[in-house]
Amino acid sequence: MQRNYNRSVYSAYNLVFAAALVLSLPWWLLKMLRYRKYRAGLSERLGRVPQRLLASDTPTAVWIHAVSVGEVLAIARVAEEMKEQLAGRRIVISTTTDTGQRLARERFGEENVFYAPLDLPLAVRAYLRALRPQMLLLAESEFWPNLLRLARESGAVVAVVNARVSDRSLPRYLRFRRWLRPILANVQLFLAQSDEDARRLVQMGAPAERVRVSGNLKFEAGVPRDSAISVPFERAIRREGAAPVLIAGSTLEGEEAMLLDTFRTVRAKYPAALLVLAPRHPQRFAGVAALLASSGLPNVSRSQWAGGEPLAGKVFLLDSIGELASLYPFADVAFVGGSLVPQGGHNVLEAAVVGAPILVGPHTENFRSIVEIFLQADALRVVTPDSLTPTVMQLLESGEERAALGERARELMRQQRNATAVTLSAVLELLSPHPRQPVGQSVERSV
């Protein structure tokens, strides 16, 4: 009876997923043609295993799926440690986004990185047949039904690490809990970021005995590496005495206008001030550039800056990928975006690890547990559109308070660094007693 019910769940899901793909095809085509999105790796997403993955004779120990840049950074140390401890076996990484793909290839080598297949049985099976992983390791909350089921049926063990369930996602998961339960039964280990995330996973249908709390891998982020802009940027601000430096990272629509208003006030008192404005999404670079052109404020774009043009008194549009973290060390005040508008916020840890004094807006649901930890330690400030400018001015006028705020953030990062060790131990323990079973093992017998 249960087996028939499970089959019905997957059959219904496959029909709905295929229909959604067909109906949304015009939208995908528009994105590809107009914004050049999703074109990279299209054949890989559809199930064509790239030759670079097939060139190696080394057996695959672990397939790690990390959606985008944040997940790649979070899982990087675990992947590197696993590679050392599983000598003679291979770690491969899949991502969904182009930016995540670029970073993963840089970190782990192009021959070990690929675009994740769409959650269609034929596409997923192609990778499982080619790679034959002993383990599928998913970062955060990627509960793709076919991927989970087929990985288990192939004989791989399945784990979800750094798992979180956002306020926004929880009601949707609970609504489909009856159908989600057999899907989550394919996962042998859930490592949650916090006690609250663990509780929510069990609410959703994860077996309680398989859920543990490991801490948040994103706290393990190291000091950001220098990027191509780091040295010329530092030289420019030192040469010109550009100060104070405000950095607004991962901003979304609606936030840039508020930040420009704040910068006008700052610039009136500090004429050599500099605002670095880093929109979250590349497709918005042109729109933010147009906003700057009409703002009346002096500005220059990263894509047009060769290192010689003065920056003092200007807005510097960071229209590039992967360079924001390397500029946070220069921030007198750092604002982390997606939080003044109701979009759930973005990760504050890249700014915290270098001791930048951090501001966020009131909408930080996507990073609820992290922000709560920082608030308890008085290691960031929450602002509203009305309090943004006064708070920035207050911090700029009090170097002592600003330094203390940044140092508390840096110290908190040091205190929280244990998640990698806990995650690695649990994953290797799960992997060690599980030799790969033959393809075709049923989900019910494996769990």
C-alpha positions in Angstrom: 0.0 0.0 0.0 2.8 2.4 1.0 4.8 1.5 -2.0 1.9 2.3 -4.3 1.3 5.6 -2.5 4.9 6.6 -3.0 4.8 5.8 -6.7 1.6 7.9 -7.0 3.4 10.8 -5.3 6.3 10.7 -7.8 4.1 10.1 -10.8 2.0 13.2 -9.9 5.2 15.2 -9.3 6.7 14.2 -12.6 3.5 15.1 -14.5 3.3 18.5 -12.7 7.0 19.3 -13.2 7.0 18.4 -16.9 3.8 20.4 -17.5 5.3 23.4 -15.6 8.4 23.2 -17.8 6.4 23.2 -21.0 4.1 26.0 -19.9 6.9 28.2 -18.7 9.1 27.6 -21.9 8.3 31.0 -23.4 9.5 32.7 -20.1 12.7 30.6 -20.1 13.3 31.5 -23.8 12.8 35.2 -23.0 15.3 35.0 -20.2 17.8 33.3 -22.4 17.5 35.7 -25.3 17.1 39.0 -23.4 19.3 38.5 -20.4 21.4 35.5 -21.6 20.5 33.7 -18.4 20.3 29.8 -18.2 22.1 29.4 -21.5 25.4 28.3 -20.0 25.3 24.5 -19.3 21.9 24.0 -20.9 22.8 20.6 -22.3 24.2 19.6 -18.9 21.0 20.6 -17.2 19.1 18.4 -19.7 21.1 15.4 -18.9 24.1 15.4 -21.2 27.1 14.4 -19.0 30.1 16.6 -20.1 33.2 14.8 -21.4 35.4 16.5 -18.8 33.6 14.5 -16.0 34.0 11.3 -17.9 37.8 11.7 -18.5 38.7 10.6 -14.9 39.1 6.9 -13.9 39.0 7.8 -10.2 35.9 6.4 -8.5 33.4 9.1 -7.3 33.0 9.1 -3.6 30.7 12.1 -3.2 28.5 14.3 -5.4 28.0 17.6 -3.6 25.2 19.9 -4.9 25.6 23.6 -3.9 23.1 25.9 -5.6 25.0 29.2 -5.8 28.0 31.2 -4.5 26.9 31.2 -0.9 26.5 27.4 -0.8 29.8 26.8 -2.6 31.6 29.0 -0.1 29.8 27.3 2.8 30.7 23.7 1.7 34.2 24.5 0.4 36.1 23.5 3.6 34.0 20.4 4.0 34.7 19.4 0.4 38.5 20.1 0.8 38.7 18.1 4.0 36.8 15.2 2.5 39.1 15.1 -0.5 42.1 14.7 1.9 40.4 12.0 4.0 39.0 10.1 1.0 42.3 9.9 -0.8 42.1 8.1 -4.1 38.4 9.0 -4.5 36.8 11.9 -6.3 34.6 14.7 -5.1 32.4 16.3 -7.7 30.4 19.5 -7.4 27.2 20.6 -9.1 25.7 24.1 -9.0 22.5 25.7 -10.4 23.7 29.3 -11.0 26.4 30.6 -13.4 28.1 32.5 -10.6 28.2 29.4 -8.4 29.6 27.4 -11.3 32.4 29.9 -11.9 33.4 29.9 -8.3 33.2 26.1 -8.0 35.4 25.6 -11.0 38.0 28.0 -9.6 38.0 26.2 -6.3 37.7 22.5 -7.3 38.8 22.4 -11.0 36.7 22.4 -14.1 37.0 18.7 -14.5 35.1 18.1 -11.2 32.3 20.7 -11.6 29.1 20.7 -13.6 25.6 22.2 -13.8 23.0 20.2 -11.9 20.5 18.3 -14.0 16.9 19.3 -14.0 14.9 17.1 -11.7 13.7 14.8 -14.5 14.3 11.1 -14.2 16.2 10.7 -17.5 18.5 13.7 -16.7 19.3 12.6 -13.1 19.8 8.9 -14.1 22.4 10.0 -16.7 24.6 11.5 -14.0 24.1 8.7 -11.5 25.1 6.1 -14.1 28.2 8.2 -15.2 29.4 9.2 -11.7 28.2 6.2 -9.6 28.6 8.3 -6.3 28.8 6.6 -2.9 27.1 9.7 -1.4 24.9 12.6 -2.5 25.5 15.6 -0.3 23.1 18.5 -0.6 23.9 21.9 0.8 21.1 23.7 2.7 17.5 22.8 1.5 17.5 21.3 -1.9 14.8 18.7 -1.7 14.4 17.6 -5.3 12.2 14.5 -5.3 13.7 12.6 -8.2 17.3 13.4 -7.3 16.8 12.1 -3.8 14.8 9.0 -4.7 17.0 8.0 -7.7 20.2 8.6 -5.7 19.0 6.2 -3.0 17.8 3.6 -5.5 21.3 3.8 -7.1 22.8 2.7 -3.8 24.2 6.1 -2.7 23.7 7.4 0.8 22.0 10.8 0.9 22.7 13.6 3.4 21.6 17.3 3.6 24.1 19.5 5.4 23.8 23.1 6.6 20.1 22.6 6.3 17.8 25.6 7.0 14.1 26.2 6.6 13.3 29.9 6.1 10.2 31.6 7.5 9.0 32.0 3.9 9.4 28.4 2.9 8.0 26.7 6.1 4.3 27.3 5.4 4.7 25.9 1.8 6.5 22.8 3.1 3.9 22.2 5.8 1.1 22.6 3.2 2.6 19.6 1.3 3.8 17.7 4.3 1.9 14.5 3.4 3.6 14.3 0.0 6.9 15.6 1.4 7.3 12.8 4.0 8.1 9.9 1.6 10.5 12.2 -0.3 12.4 13.2 2.9 12.6 9.5 3.8 15.3 9.1 1.2 17.7 11.2 3.3 19.6 9.4 5.9 21.1 12.4 7.6 20.0 16.0 8.1 22.5 18.4 9.7 20.6 21.6 10.6 22.1 25.0 11.2 20.1 25.6 14.4 17.7 24.0 16.9 14.9 25.9 15.2 15.8 24.6 11.8 15.9 21.0 13.2 12.5 21.4 14.7 11.1 22.7 11.4 12.6 19.8 9.5 10.8 17.3 11.8 7.6 19.3 11.4 7.9 18.9 7.6 8.2 15.2 7.8 11.9 14.4 8.3 12.4 11.4 10.6 13.4 12.9 13.9 16.1 10.3 14.6 17.9 11.4 11.4 18.0 15.1 12.3 21.0 16.6 14.1 22.2 20.2 14.7 25.7 20.9 13.4 25.9 24.7 13.4 26.2 27.0 10.4 29.0 26.3 7.9 28.8 29.8 6.6 30.4 30.9 9.9 33.5 29.1 8.7 34.0 31.6 5.9 37.7 32.7 5.9 39.1 36.1 5.3 38.1 36.9 1.7 40.8 36.5 -0.9 42.1 39.5 -2.8 40.4 40.0 -6.1 41.6 41.9 -9.2 40.2 45.1 -7.8 41.6 44.9 -4.2 45.1 46.5 -4.8 44.1 49.3 -7.2 41.1 50.1 -5.0 43.2 50.4 -1.8 45.8 52.5 -3.6 43.2 54.8 -5.0 41.5 55.5 -1.6 44.8 55.9 0.2 46.2 58.2 -2.5 43.1 60.4 -2.6 42.2 60.2 1.1 38.7 58.9 0.1 36.9 58.6 3.4 34.7 57.5 5.0 34.1 54.4 2.8 30.5 53.1 2.8 29.9 49.7 1.2 26.3 48.6 0.3 26.4 45.0 -0.7 23.8 42.8 -2.4 21.3 45.6 -2.8 17.9 45.0 -4.4 15.5 47.3 -6.2 14.2 50.0 -4.0 17.2 50.1 -1.8 19.7 52.0 -4.0 17.5 55.2 -4.0 17.5 55.2 -0.2 21.2 54.6 0.0 21.9 57.5 -2.4 19.8 59.8 -0.2 21.9 58.7 2.8 25.1 59.3 0.8 24.0 62.8 0.0 23.8 63.6 3.7 27.2 61.9 4.4 28.8 63.7 1.5 27.6 67.1 2.7 29.6 66.6 5.9 32.4 64.4 4.5 33.1 65.7 0.9 35.7 62.9 0.2 33.3 60.1 1.2 32.9 57.1 -1.1 29.9 54.9 -1.5 30.5 51.4 -3.1 27.2 50.2 -4.5 27.0 46.5 -5.3 23.7 45.3 -6.7 22.9 41.7 -6.0 21.9 40.6 -9.5 24.0 41.3 -12.7 20.8 41.9 -14.8 20.2 45.1 -12.6 23.6 46.6 -13.3 22.4 48.7 -16.2 19.3 49.9 -14.3 21.3 51.0 -11.3 23.8 52.7 -13.7 20.8 54.7 -15.2 19.6 55.6 -11.6 23.1 56.9 -10.9 23.2 58.9 -14.1 20.0 60.7 -13.1 20.9 61.1 -9.4 23.2 64.1 -9.9 25.9 62.4 -7.9 29.4 61.9 -9.3 29.8 58.2 -10.1 32.0 55.7 -11.9 31.4 52.0 -12.7 33.9 49.3 -12.0 33.6 48.1 -15.6 34.8 51.5 -16.8 37.4 52.1 -14.0 41.1 51.4 -14.8 42.4 52.4 -11.4 43.5 56.0 -12.2 40.2 57.9 -12.0 39.6 59.5 -8.6 37.0 57.9 -6.3 36.7 60.5 -3.5 33.3 62.0 -3.3 31.8 59.5 -5.7 29.5 56.5 -5.9 31.4 53.5 -7.2 29.1 51.0 -9.0 30.5 47.5 -8.5 29.1 46.0 -11.7 31.2 42.8 -11.4 30.8 39.4 -9.9 32.9 38.0 -7.0 34.7 41.2 -5.9 32.4 42.5 -3.2 33.9 40.4 -0.3 37.4 41.7 -1.1 36.2 45.3 -0.5 34.6 44.8 2.8 37.9 45.2 4.7 37.9 48.9 3.5 34.4 49.6 4.9 33.9 52.2 7.6 30.3 51.1 7.5 28.8 48.1 5.6 25.2 47.8 4.7 24.0 44.3 3.7 21.1 44.5 1.3 17.9 42.7 0.5 16.8 43.8 4.0 15.3 47.3 3.7 12.8 45.8 1.3 10.8 42.7 2.1 13.1 40.2 0.4 14.5 38.3 3.4 18.0 39.8 3.5 21.4 38.4 2.5 24.5 36.9 4.2 26.3 39.3 6.6 29.2 36.9 7.3 31.5 38.1 4.5 31.4 41.6 6.2 31.6 40.2 9.7 34.7 38.1 9.2 36.8 41.2 8.4 35.4 43.2 11.3 33.3 45.6 9.3 30.6 47.5 11.3 27.4 46.1 9.8 23.9 47.5 9.2 20.9 45.5 8.0 17.3 46.4 7.4 14.3 44.8 9.3 13.7 42.1 6.7 16.3 39.4 7.4 14.1 36.3 7.5 16.3 34.3 5.2 19.2 34.6 7.7 17.0 34.6 10.8 19.3 32.5 13.1 22.5 34.2 12.0 21.0 37.7 12.6 19.7 36.7 16.0 23.1 35.5 17.1 24.6 38.8 15.9 21.9 40.8 17.7 22.5 38.9 20.9 26.2 39.8 20.7 25.4 43.4 19.8 27.5 42.8 16.6 25.3 44.6 14.1 22.6 47.3 13.9 19.1 46.9 12.4 17.9 50.1 10.6 14.7 51.1 8.9 14.4 53.4 5.9 13.8 56.3 8.4 16.7 55.4 10.7 19.3 54.5 8.0 20.8 58.0 7.6 20.8 58.9 11.3 22.5 55.6 12.2 25.1 55.9 9.5 25.9 59.4 10.6 26.1 58.4 14.3 28.6 55.6 13.5 30.7 57.9 11.3 30.9 60.4 14.1 32.0 57.8 16.7 35.1 55.9 15.6 35.2 54.1 19.0 31.6 52.8 18.7 32.2 51.8 15.1 35.4 49.9 15.9 33.8 48.1 18.8 30.8 47.0 16.7 33.1 45.6 14.0 35.3 43.8 16.5 32.3 42.2 18.2 31.3 40.8 14.7 34.9 39.5 14.1 35.0 37.9 17.5 31.6 36.2 17.1 32.9 34.7 13.8 35.9 33.2 15.7 33.6 31.8 18.4 31.2 30.1 16.0 33.8 28.1 14.1 33.0 24.4 14.8 30.5 23.5 12.2 33.0 22.1 9.7 34.4 19.6 12.2 30.9 18.4 13.3 29.7 18.1 9.7 32.8 16.3 8.5 32.7 13.8 11.3 29.0 13.0 10.8 29.2 12.7 7.0 32.3 10.4 7.1 30.6 8.3 9.8 27.6 7.9 7.5 29.7 7.1 4.5 32.2 4.6 6.0 29.9 1.6 6.7 28.0 2.0 3.4 29.7 0.3 0.4 27.8 1.2 -2.8 24.8 -1.1 -3.4 23.7 -2.2 -6.9 21.6 0.1 -9.1 18.0 -0.8 -8.7 17.9 -1.1 -4.8 14.4 0.1 -3.8 13.9 3.1 -1.6 11.8 1.1 0.8 14.5 -1.5 1.4 17.3 1.0 1.6 15.7 3.2 4.3 
